[in-house]
Amino acid sequence: MRGALVFLAILGSLPATLTQPWIGVLVYSWISYMNPHKYAWGPVRSFPVALVVAGVTLIGMLSTKDRSRLTKDPATVLMVLLWVLFVVTTFFAFNQQYAWSQLNKVSKILLMTFVTLTLINSPFKLRVLLLVIALSVGLIGLKGGIWVLTTGGANRVYGPDGSFLADNNDVALGLNMALPLLFYLAKDEQRVWLKNLIRACFVMSIIAVIFTYSRGGFLALVLVGALLLMKARYKSLAVIMLFAAVVSLSFIAPASWLGRMHTIETYERDASAMGRINAWKTAWNIAVARPLIGGGFETWTYPVFKLYSPVPDAVRDVHSSYFEMLGEHGFIGFALYATLLFYCLWTLTLLKWRVQKTPELKWATHYPDMLQVAILAYMLGGAFLGRAYFDFFYHLVAAVIILKSLIWQQTQIGAMAAKPVARDRYLHPAVRILNPARR
């Protein structure tokens, strides 16, 4: 029954996607992050629902007038250059057996990122996209948090099987990135039921992150909490709540969780941590030997470790987005990736200043902080997890580019402000109900 409902919901969205392809971006994001078909049984569980939605979205994009040109923003250029580099390094990859399949996965992520840049072209559409992404991940956190409270937290929280968020470390990273989205989207939400749902997802996601037992996830959570605390209006109240949460955690957390977190201080005696450090050294050695092309996708194999690792028998994944990019695509890939990260942070800082100086941009008040904290959560979490190709991150980059474009349009038009940035006449009737301003 559950599988049939999910299947019908996805199939039912296809006609609207064909005529209004930006809806396909929403449905594709919902499938990519929440993976509703993975919670069902039957044929839908293995059916390529994301591929079908993406295909219909691309067909609809070719015929719709409601699309924008791909902007020549530096972030767009950096992603294109990374994509080209990925193709080049794959030709010279050590692990040819799996490098091409990984290139295929990454190419799909980048393609849909560019589709998002083309079809999400108004403040309303940007908000709905961020709501879909935040709630898709947040509902996983809501489920995980409830499960922790009902079971006592003795077991780890995991994401949906067969997804980017399946592993406990991965779901911790995704939840940390979703927390600032949930926090700020709730501030601007006018509908009480939706505001309460977002807040419930926010609170339960914090609990879920803690009980993933992910050490990197816990450190990223501390960063997110500190940043949100710094930006909170009532800082004294926030400090009291944070202190109460820490004290409560010390009483309710099981000994297994406390023991796991204690290894952060004694990493040199932890085999897992030392294995990661060995993999990081291996990545550096590969990049030094092959600075322009690295080792290619999925290079972390025994033959490669035998040539480049200080401890050849300690073969494991690199578990760091930075060393993953360095080892797989050399110094050029790492430079492009790092530049993309810091460009987004700098752009959001400038956009925050612009929004504060322009009353007409009140709708975007929280967007720079929201996206900046989410990217910082990814940067810290990615230091301990190999997710250089995480689709959530590239969606955040797309949101930065879209936000910059919308703000630029609105400030440049100035005297022509009576003309909206993007007209809602293209919106499908089924989606108009999402916009309370049109009621």
URRAWO-V441925 format. One record per residue. N is the residue number from 0. SS is DSSP state (~ for helix, > for strand, _ for the rest). Layout:
n:N ss:SS
n:N ss:SS
//
This chain:
n:0 ss:_
n:1 ss:~
n:2 ss:~
n:3 ss:~
n:4 ss:~
n:5 ss:~
n:6 ss:~
n:7 ss:~
n:8 ss:~
n:9 ss:~
n:10 ss:~
n:11 ss:~
n:12 ss:~
n:13 ss:~
n:14 ss:~
n:15 ss:~
n:16 ss:~
n:17 ss:~
n:18 ss:~
n:19 ss:_
n:20 ss:~
n:21 ss:~
n:22 ss:~
n:23 ss:~
n:24 ss:~
n:25 ss:~
n:26 ss:~
n:27 ss:~
n:28 ss:~
n:29 ss:~
n:30 ss:~
n:31 ss:~
n:32 ss:~
n:33 ss:~
n:34 ss:_
n:35 ss:~
n:36 ss:~
n:37 ss:~
n:38 ss:~
n:39 ss:_
n:40 ss:_
n:41 ss:_
n:42 ss:~
n:43 ss:~
n:44 ss:~
n:45 ss:_
n:46 ss:_
n:47 ss:_
n:48 ss:~
n:49 ss:~
n:50 ss:~
n:51 ss:~
n:52 ss:~
n:53 ss:~
n:54 ss:~
n:55 ss:~
n:56 ss:~
n:57 ss:~
n:58 ss:~
n:59 ss:~
n:60 ss:~
n:61 ss:~
n:62 ss:~
n:63 ss:_
n:64 ss:_
n:65 ss:_
n:66 ss:_
n:67 ss:_
n:68 ss:_
n:69 ss:_
n:70 ss:_
n:71 ss:_
n:72 ss:_
n:73 ss:~
n:74 ss:~
n:75 ss:~
n:76 ss:~
n:77 ss:~
n:78 ss:~
n:79 ss:~
n:80 ss:~
n:81 ss:~
n:82 ss:~
n:83 ss:~
n:84 ss:~
n:85 ss:~
n:86 ss:~
n:87 ss:~
n:88 ss:~
n:89 ss:~
n:90 ss:~
n:91 ss:_
n:92 ss:_
n:93 ss:_
n:94 ss:_
n:95 ss:~
n:96 ss:~
n:97 ss:~
n:98 ss:~
n:99 ss:~
n:100 ss:~
n:101 ss:~
n:102 ss:~
n:103 ss:~
n:104 ss:~
n:105 ss:~
n:106 ss:~
n:107 ss:~
n:108 ss:~
n:109 ss:~
n:110 ss:~
n:111 ss:~
n:112 ss:~
n:113 ss:~
n:114 ss:~
n:115 ss:~
n:116 ss:~
n:117 ss:~
n:118 ss:~
n:119 ss:_
n:120 ss:_
n:121 ss:_
n:122 ss:~
n:123 ss:~
n:124 ss:~
n:125 ss:~
n:126 ss:~
n:127 ss:~
n:128 ss:~
n:129 ss:~
n:130 ss:~
n:131 ss:~
n:132 ss:~
n:133 ss:~
n:134 ss:~
n:135 ss:~
n:136 ss:~
n:137 ss:~
n:138 ss:~
n:139 ss:~
n:140 ss:~
n:141 ss:~
n:142 ss:~
n:143 ss:~
n:144 ss:~
n:145 ss:~
n:146 ss:~
n:147 ss:~
n:148 ss:~
n:149 ss:~
n:150 ss:~
n:151 ss:_
n:152 ss:_
n:153 ss:_
n:154 ss:_
n:155 ss:_
n:156 ss:_
n:157 ss:_
n:158 ss:_
n:159 ss:_
n:160 ss:_
n:161 ss:_
n:162 ss:_
n:163 ss:_
n:164 ss:_
n:165 ss:_
n:166 ss:_
n:167 ss:~
n:168 ss:~
n:169 ss:~
n:170 ss:~
n:171 ss:~
n:172 ss:~
n:173 ss:~
n:174 ss:~
n:175 ss:~
n:176 ss:~
n:177 ss:~
n:178 ss:~
n:179 ss:~
n:180 ss:~
n:181 ss:~
n:182 ss:~
n:183 ss:~
n:184 ss:~
n:185 ss:~
n:186 ss:~
n:187 ss:~
n:188 ss:_
n:189 ss:_
n:190 ss:_
n:191 ss:~
n:192 ss:~
n:193 ss:~
n:194 ss:~
n:195 ss:~
n:196 ss:~
n:197 ss:~
n:198 ss:~
n:199 ss:~
n:200 ss:~
n:201 ss:~
n:202 ss:~
n:203 ss:~
n:204 ss:~
n:205 ss:~
n:206 ss:~
n:207 ss:~
n:208 ss:~
n:209 ss:~
n:210 ss:_
n:211 ss:_
n:212 ss:_
n:213 ss:_
n:214 ss:~
n:215 ss:~
n:216 ss:~
n:217 ss:~
n:218 ss:~
n:219 ss:~
n:220 ss:~
n:221 ss:~
n:222 ss:~
n:223 ss:~
n:224 ss:~
n:225 ss:~
n:226 ss:~
n:227 ss:~
n:228 ss:~
n:229 ss:~
n:230 ss:~
n:231 ss:_
n:232 ss:_
n:233 ss:_
n:234 ss:~
n:235 ss:~
n:236 ss:~
n:237 ss:~
n:238 ss:~
n:239 ss:~
n:240 ss:~
n:241 ss:~
n:242 ss:~
n:243 ss:~
n:244 ss:~
n:245 ss:~
n:246 ss:~
n:247 ss:~
n:248 ss:~
n:249 ss:~
n:250 ss:~
n:251 ss:~
n:252 ss:_
n:253 ss:_
n:254 ss:~
n:255 ss:~
n:256 ss:~
n:257 ss:~
n:258 ss:~
n:259 ss:~
n:260 ss:~
n:261 ss:~
n:262 ss:_
n:263 ss:_
n:264 ss:_
n:265 ss:_
n:266 ss:~
n:267 ss:~
n:268 ss:~
n:269 ss:_
n:270 ss:~
n:271 ss:~
n:272 ss:~
n:273 ss:~
n:274 ss:~
n:275 ss:~
n:276 ss:~
n:277 ss:~
n:278 ss:~
n:279 ss:~
n:280 ss:~
n:281 ss:~
n:282 ss:~
n:283 ss:~
n:284 ss:~
n:285 ss:~
n:286 ss:~
n:287 ss:~
n:288 ss:~
n:289 ss:_
n:290 ss:_
n:291 ss:_
n:292 ss:_
n:293 ss:_
n:294 ss:_
n:295 ss:_
n:296 ss:_
n:297 ss:_
n:298 ss:_
n:299 ss:_
n:300 ss:_
n:301 ss:~
n:302 ss:~
n:303 ss:~
n:304 ss:~
n:305 ss:~
n:306 ss:~
n:307 ss:~
n:308 ss:_
n:309 ss:_
n:310 ss:_
n:311 ss:_
n:312 ss:_
n:313 ss:_
n:314 ss:_
n:315 ss:_
n:316 ss:_
n:317 ss:_
n:318 ss:_
n:319 ss:_
n:320 ss:~
n:321 ss:~
n:322 ss:~
n:323 ss:~
n:324 ss:~
n:325 ss:~
n:326 ss:~
n:327 ss:~
n:328 ss:~
n:329 ss:~
n:330 ss:~
n:331 ss:~
n:332 ss:~
n:333 ss:~
n:334 ss:~
n:335 ss:~
n:336 ss:~
n:337 ss:~
n:338 ss:~
n:339 ss:~
n:340 ss:~
n:341 ss:~
n:342 ss:~
n:343 ss:~
n:344 ss:~
n:345 ss:~
n:346 ss:~
n:347 ss:~
n:348 ss:~
n:349 ss:~
n:350 ss:~
n:351 ss:~
n:352 ss:~
n:353 ss:~
n:354 ss:~
n:355 ss:~
n:356 ss:~
n:357 ss:_
n:358 ss:~
n:359 ss:~
n:360 ss:~
n:361 ss:~
n:362 ss:~
n:363 ss:~
n:364 ss:_
n:365 ss:_
n:366 ss:~
n:367 ss:~
n:368 ss:~
n:369 ss:~
n:370 ss:~
n:371 ss:~
n:372 ss:~
n:373 ss:~
n:374 ss:~
n:375 ss:~
n:376 ss:~
n:377 ss:~
n:378 ss:~
n:379 ss:~
n:380 ss:~
n:381 ss:~
n:382 ss:~
n:383 ss:~
n:384 ss:_
n:385 ss:_
n:386 ss:_
n:387 ss:_
n:388 ss:_
n:389 ss:_
n:390 ss:~
n:391 ss:~
n:392 ss:~
n:393 ss:~
n:394 ss:~
n:395 ss:~
n:396 ss:~
n:397 ss:~
n:398 ss:~
n:399 ss:~
n:400 ss:~
n:401 ss:~
n:402 ss:~
n:403 ss:~
n:404 ss:~
n:405 ss:~
n:406 ss:~
n:407 ss:~
n:408 ss:~
n:409 ss:~
n:410 ss:~
n:411 ss:~
n:412 ss:~
n:413 ss:~
n:414 ss:~
n:415 ss:~
n:416 ss:_
n:417 ss:_
n:418 ss:_
n:419 ss:_
n:420 ss:_
n:421 ss:_
n:422 ss:_
n:423 ss:~
n:424 ss:~
n:425 ss:~
n:426 ss:_
n:427 ss:_
n:428 ss:~
n:429 ss:~
n:430 ss:~
n:431 ss:~
n:432 ss:_
n:433 ss:_
n:434 ss:_
n:435 ss:~
n:436 ss:~
n:437 ss:~
n:438 ss:_
//
